[in-house]
C-alpha cells in the first residue's frame, strides 16, 4: 500500500490554498524580504538607540523573538517583544520600535505603535498594507512594505528579515548580508530532502509527522536563547496541524518540568519528544542524555534535530524549517487543511476585529 504522504494528488486536494508551496518557497521569500528591506529608505529614526522593542501578535511577532535570539551574543542593547495593546513605561526617545503586522490591521500592534510614537520613540513599520501602512505614511515613518496574500505564519521571512536590515543600516549591528545568503543556500538545499516528491522512507519531515500523529508533541530547545525555535515548532503544530503541543528549554526545564516525566504511564505514553540543539557539550550533554535515558525508558518516541550553519540566523531557520514541512504533513495525516484557522477567525468575529 502506498503511504498517504506519498500520494501527491491526495495531498494537493487536502491543501486547497497551498500552504505547502508557501513553506517550500521560503528561500525566495527571504531573498525578496532582503531586497525590500535594503531598498526601504530610513525616515525619522534616531541613531542614538539604547533599546529595541518589537510589537506584534501571532505570526507577526515571532520575528522579534528571532531577533532577540540571533543577536543574543552581538546586541549591545536589550531587545523586548511586546504582545499587548499597551507599552512598557520605559519606551522613550531612545527606543527603536518595530511595529510588525503582516495584514497591517492588528489592533494590539496599531494601538501600541501609536502610543510609542506619542512617547517620541523611533517607529519602523513592517507590513503589507492596512492601517499600519496608512499610519506610517501619515507620520512619514520608515516603512518596509512586504507582499500581501499569505498566512502570517507562512510569512516568517518577511516579518523577520527587515528588523535585522534596519539595525544594520543605522549602524548598530554588523552586516547581515552573508548570513542571509547562507540561510537562503541552506533552505534551498534542505527543501530538496523535505519536499513531497521524496518518499516517506527517505523523507525526515514525513517521518517526523508520522511520529507525532495521534500523539502530543513536546519540543525542547537545548539552550534558552533558542527557545524561539521550539516555540515556532509548537505554533506551527497548533495552526497548521490543529494539534496541541508544548515546549520548554534547557537548563530551566531541569528545575521543574523534568519531574512531569515521572507521571503515570497513562499520562506519559501519548507523548512524543523533540530536541532542538546547535551542539551538545559538557554539562548540557549530560542533562540531555539523562532526559533521553529516563524518557525513552517510558516508551516515548524521541527525535533529535541539530542546527546547521555558521551564522545564528541560519541556525534558527535550520532548526525550524523541518518543522514547517512536518506540520503540513501532519495536517494531511489528520485530514486537516493546513491553511485554515477556524477558531481564530471565529474569535476575531466575536471581538469585532477584521479577519485579515
C-alpha positions as CSV (number, residue, x, y, z in Angstrom):
1,X,0.0,0.0,0.0
2,X,1.3,3.5,-1.0
3,X,1.9,5.8,2.0
4,X,-0.7,8.6,2.2
5,X,2.1,11.1,2.4
6,X,3.4,9.8,-0.9
7,X,0.1,10.3,-2.8
8,X,0.8,13.7,-4.3
9,X,-2.6,14.4,-5.7
10,X,-4.3,13.4,-2.5
11,X,-2.1,15.9,-0.6
12,X,-2.9,18.7,-3.0
13,X,-6.6,18.1,-2.5
14,X,-6.1,18.4,1.3
15,X,-4.3,21.8,0.8
16,X,-6.6,23.9,-1.5
17,X,-4.8,27.2,-0.6
18,X,-1.4,25.6,-1.0
19,X,0.3,26.1,2.4
20,X,2.9,23.6,1.1
21,X,4.1,26.0,-1.5
22,X,4.4,28.8,1.0
23,X,6.7,26.6,3.0
24,X,8.6,25.4,0.0
25,X,9.2,28.9,-1.3
26,X,10.7,30.3,2.0
27,X,14.2,30.8,0.5
28,X,12.8,33.0,-2.3
29,X,10.7,34.8,0.4
30,X,13.8,35.6,2.3
31,X,15.5,36.9,-0.8
32,X,12.6,39.2,-1.5
33,X,12.4,40.3,2.1
34,X,16.1,41.3,2.0
35,X,15.5,43.2,-1.3
36,X,12.6,45.3,0.0
37,X,14.3,45.9,3.4
38,X,17.6,47.2,1.9
39,X,15.7,49.4,-0.6
40,X,13.4,50.9,2.1
41,X,14.5,54.5,3.0
42,X,15.2,55.2,6.6
43,X,13.0,58.0,7.9
44,X,12.7,59.7,11.3
45,X,14.9,57.1,13.1
46,X,17.2,58.2,15.8
47,X,20.8,56.9,15.5
48,X,21.1,57.2,19.3
49,X,19.3,54.0,20.2
50,X,19.6,52.3,23.6
51,X,16.9,49.7,23.4
52,X,14.7,47.9,20.9
53,X,11.1,46.8,21.2
54,X,9.2,44.7,18.6
55,X,5.4,45.0,18.6
56,X,3.4,42.2,17.1
57,X,1.0,39.3,17.6
58,X,1.0,35.7,16.4
59,X,2.9,35.0,13.3
60,X,3.9,38.7,13.0
61,X,5.5,38.7,16.5
62,X,7.9,35.8,16.2
63,X,10.3,37.9,14.1
64,X,11.0,39.8,17.3
65,X,11.8,36.6,19.2
66,X,14.1,35.6,16.4
67,X,15.8,39.0,16.5
68,X,16.4,38.6,20.2
69,X,17.8,35.1,19.8
70,X,20.0,35.7,16.8
71,X,21.5,38.9,18.3
72,X,22.0,37.3,21.7
73,X,25.8,37.4,21.5
74,X,26.0,40.6,19.4
75,X,23.5,43.2,20.5
76,X,24.7,45.8,23.0
77,X,21.1,46.8,23.8
78,X,18.1,45.0,25.2
79,X,15.5,43.6,22.8
80,X,12.0,43.2,24.0
81,X,8.9,41.7,22.3
82,X,5.6,43.2,23.2
83,X,2.4,41.3,22.5
84,X,-0.1,43.7,24.0
85,X,-2.3,46.7,23.5
86,X,-0.1,48.8,25.8
87,X,3.6,49.6,26.2
88,X,6.2,49.3,29.0
89,X,6.8,52.6,30.8
90,X,10.5,52.7,29.7
91,X,9.7,53.3,26.0
92,X,11.1,56.7,25.1
93,X,13.0,58.7,22.5
94,X,16.0,56.4,22.7
95,X,13.8,53.4,21.8
96,X,13.6,51.9,18.4
97,X,10.2,50.3,17.8
98,X,9.4,47.8,15.1
99,X,5.7,47.6,14.6
100,X,5.1,44.4,12.7
101,X,1.7,43.4,11.4
102,X,1.5,41.4,8.3
103,X,-2.0,42.5,7.5
104,X,-1.5,46.0,8.9
105,X,-4.7,45.8,10.8
106,X,-3.7,44.0,14.0
107,X,-5.4,46.1,16.7
108,X,-3.0,45.5,19.5
109,X,0.0,46.4,17.3
110,X,-1.6,49.5,16.0
111,X,-2.5,50.8,19.5
112,X,1.0,50.2,20.8
113,X,2.7,51.7,17.7
114,X,0.7,54.9,18.1
115,X,1.5,55.0,21.8
116,X,5.2,54.6,21.0
117,X,5.1,57.4,18.5
118,X,3.5,59.6,21.1
119,X,6.3,58.8,23.5
120,X,8.8,60.1,21.0
121,X,10.2,56.6,20.0
122,X,11.5,55.9,16.5
123,X,8.9,53.7,14.9
124,X,9.5,51.4,11.9
125,X,6.5,49.8,10.3
126,X,6.8,46.3,8.7
127,X,3.5,45.4,7.0
128,X,1.8,44.5,3.7
129,X,-0.6,47.4,4.0
130,X,-3.7,48.2,6.0
131,X,-4.0,50.8,8.8
132,X,-0.4,50.4,9.8
133,X,0.8,51.4,6.4
134,X,-1.5,54.4,6.5
135,X,-0.2,55.4,9.9
136,X,3.5,55.1,8.7
137,X,2.8,57.3,5.6
138,X,0.8,59.8,7.6
139,X,3.7,60.2,10.1
140,X,6.5,59.9,7.5
141,X,7.9,56.8,9.3
142,X,10.3,54.2,7.9
143,X,8.1,51.7,6.1
144,X,9.2,48.2,5.0
145,X,6.3,47.1,2.8
146,X,6.1,43.4,2.2
147,X,4.0,41.4,-0.2
148,X,0.5,40.5,0.9
149,X,-1.6,37.4,0.3
150,X,0.0,34.9,2.7
151,X,-0.9,33.4,6.1
152,X,1.1,35.5,8.6
153,X,2.8,32.3,10.0
154,X,4.0,31.5,6.5
155,X,5.5,34.9,6.1
156,X,8.2,34.4,8.6
157,X,10.9,35.6,6.3
158,X,9.0,38.8,5.6
159,X,8.4,39.6,9.3
160,X,11.9,38.6,10.4
161,X,14.5,40.0,7.9
162,X,13.5,43.7,7.9
163,X,14.5,44.3,11.6
164,X,18.0,42.9,11.0
165,X,18.5,45.1,7.9
166,X,17.2,48.3,9.6
167,X,19.5,47.8,12.5
168,X,22.4,47.2,10.1
169,X,21.6,50.3,8.1
170,X,21.6,52.5,11.2
171,X,25.0,51.0,12.2
172,X,24.2,49.2,15.4
173,X,24.7,45.6,14.2
174,X,27.1,44.1,11.7
175,X,26.2,43.4,8.1
176,X,23.8,40.5,7.8
177,X,24.1,40.1,4.0
178,X,26.4,37.0,4.2
179,X,24.2,35.5,7.0
180,X,21.1,35.9,4.8
181,X,22.9,34.4,1.9
182,X,24.0,31.4,4.0
183,X,20.4,30.9,5.2
184,X,19.0,31.0,1.7
185,X,21.5,28.5,0.5
186,X,20.8,26.1,3.4
187,X,17.0,26.3,2.9
188,X,17.3,25.6,-0.9
189,X,19.3,22.6,-0.1
190,X,17.2,21.3,2.8
191,X,13.9,21.6,0.9
192,X,15.1,19.1,-1.6
193,X,15.1,16.5,1.2
194,X,11.8,17.6,2.7
195,X,9.7,18.1,-0.4
196,X,6.6,15.9,-1.0
197,X,8.1,14.1,-4.0
198,X,10.7,12.5,-1.7
199,X,9.1,9.2,-0.4
200,X,8.4,8.8,3.3
201,X,11.1,6.2,3.8
202,X,13.7,8.8,2.7
203,X,12.0,12.0,4.0
204,X,12.7,13.0,7.6
205,X,9.9,15.6,7.6
206,X,7.3,13.0,6.7
207,X,8.8,10.6,9.3
208,X,8.5,13.3,12.0
209,X,4.9,13.9,11.0
210,X,4.2,10.2,11.4
211,X,6.0,10.1,14.7
212,X,3.7,12.9,16.0
213,X,0.5,11.6,14.5
214,X,-2.1,10.7,17.2
215,X,0.4,11.8,19.9
216,X,1.0,15.1,21.8
217,X,4.4,16.6,20.9
218,X,6.7,18.2,23.4
219,X,9.5,20.3,22.0
220,X,12.7,21.1,23.9
221,X,15.3,23.7,23.0
222,X,18.6,22.8,24.4
223,X,19.6,26.4,25.0
224,X,17.3,29.1,26.4
225,X,18.3,31.5,23.6
226,X,16.8,29.1,21.1
227,X,13.5,28.7,22.8
228,X,12.0,30.6,19.9
229,X,12.8,27.6,17.7
230,X,10.8,25.3,20.0
231,X,8.1,27.9,20.2
232,X,7.9,28.1,16.4
233,X,7.5,24.3,16.2
234,X,4.8,24.5,18.8
235,X,2.9,27.3,17.0
236,X,3.2,25.6,13.6
237,X,1.8,22.3,15.1
238,X,-1.1,24.3,16.6
239,X,-2.0,26.3,13.5
240,X,-1.0,24.0,10.6
241,X,-1.8,20.7,12.1
242,X,-4.6,21.6,14.6
243,X,-2.8,19.7,17.3
244,X,-1.9,20.6,20.9
245,X,1.8,20.9,21.5
246,X,4.1,22.1,24.3
247,X,7.6,23.5,24.6
248,X,10.3,24.3,27.1
249,X,14.0,24.9,27.2
250,X,17.2,23.8,29.0
251,X,18.5,24.2,31.6
252,X,15.4,25.7,33.1
253,X,13.2,22.6,32.5
254,X,15.6,20.5,34.6
255,X,14.5,22.6,37.6
256,X,10.7,21.9,37.1
257,X,9.3,20.1,34.1
258,X,11.7,17.2,34.5
259,X,9.5,15.9,37.3
260,X,6.5,15.7,35.0
261,X,8.2,12.7,33.3
262,X,7.6,10.7,36.5
263,X,3.9,10.7,35.8
264,X,1.9,7.5,35.4
265,X,2.1,5.6,32.1
266,X,-1.4,6.7,31.0
267,X,-0.1,10.3,31.0
268,X,3.3,9.7,29.5
269,X,2.6,7.2,26.8
270,X,0.7,9.5,24.4
271,X,3.6,12.0,24.3
272,X,6.5,12.3,21.8
273,X,9.6,14.4,22.4
274,X,11.6,16.5,20.0
275,X,15.0,18.0,20.9
276,X,16.4,21.0,19.0
277,X,20.0,21.9,19.5
278,X,23.1,23.5,18.0
279,X,25.7,21.4,19.9
280,X,25.9,19.1,22.9
281,X,28.9,19.7,25.1
282,X,29.9,19.4,28.8
283,X,27.1,19.7,31.4
284,X,24.4,20.3,28.8
285,X,25.2,17.0,27.1
286,X,24.8,15.2,30.5
287,X,21.5,16.9,31.0
288,X,20.1,15.9,27.6
289,X,21.4,12.3,27.8
290,X,19.9,11.9,31.2
291,X,16.5,13.1,29.9
292,X,16.7,10.9,26.9
293,X,17.6,7.9,29.0
294,X,14.7,8.4,31.5
295,X,12.1,9.3,28.9
296,X,12.9,6.6,26.4
297,X,12.6,4.0,29.2
298,X,8.9,5.1,29.4
299,X,8.4,4.2,25.8
300,X,8.2,7.8,24.5
301,X,9.4,8.3,20.9
302,X,12.4,10.8,20.8
303,X,13.7,12.7,17.9
304,X,16.9,14.8,17.9
305,X,17.5,17.6,15.4
306,X,20.7,19.6,15.2
307,X,21.1,23.0,13.7
308,X,23.4,23.7,10.7
309,X,25.2,26.8,9.6
310,X,27.8,29.2,10.9
311,X,25.5,32.2,11.5
312,X,22.9,32.3,14.2
313,X,20.3,33.3,11.6
314,X,21.0,30.1,9.6
315,X,21.0,28.0,12.8
316,X,17.5,29.3,13.6
317,X,16.0,28.5,10.2
318,X,17.7,25.2,10.1
319,X,16.1,24.2,13.4
320,X,12.6,25.3,12.3
321,X,12.3,24.6,8.5
322,X,12.0,20.9,9.1
323,X,9.1,21.7,11.5
324,X,7.4,23.8,8.8
325,X,7.3,20.9,6.4
326,X,6.5,18.3,9.1
327,X,3.5,20.2,10.4
328,X,2.0,20.5,6.9
329,X,2.4,16.7,6.5
330,X,0.9,16.2,9.9
331,X,-2.1,18.2,8.8
332,X,-2.5,15.9,5.8
333,X,-2.4,12.8,8.0
334,X,-5.1,14.3,10.3
335,X,-7.2,15.3,7.2
336,X,-6.9,19.0,8.1
337,X,-6.5,21.9,5.8
338,X,-3.1,23.4,6.9
339,X,-4.2,26.9,5.9
340,X,-7.4,27.2,7.8
341,X,-7.7,28.9,11.2
342,X,-11.3,28.4,12.1
343,X,-11.3,29.2,15.8
344,X,-9.0,32.2,15.4
345,X,-11.4,33.7,12.8
346,X,-14.4,32.9,14.9
347,X,-12.9,34.7,17.9
348,X,-11.9,37.7,15.8
349,X,-15.5,38.0,14.6
350,X,-16.8,37.8,18.2
351,X,-14.4,40.6,19.3
352,X,-15.2,42.6,16.2
353,X,-11.7,42.5,14.7
354,X,-11.1,42.2,10.9
355,X,-10.2,38.8,9.6
356,X,-7.3,39.9,7.6
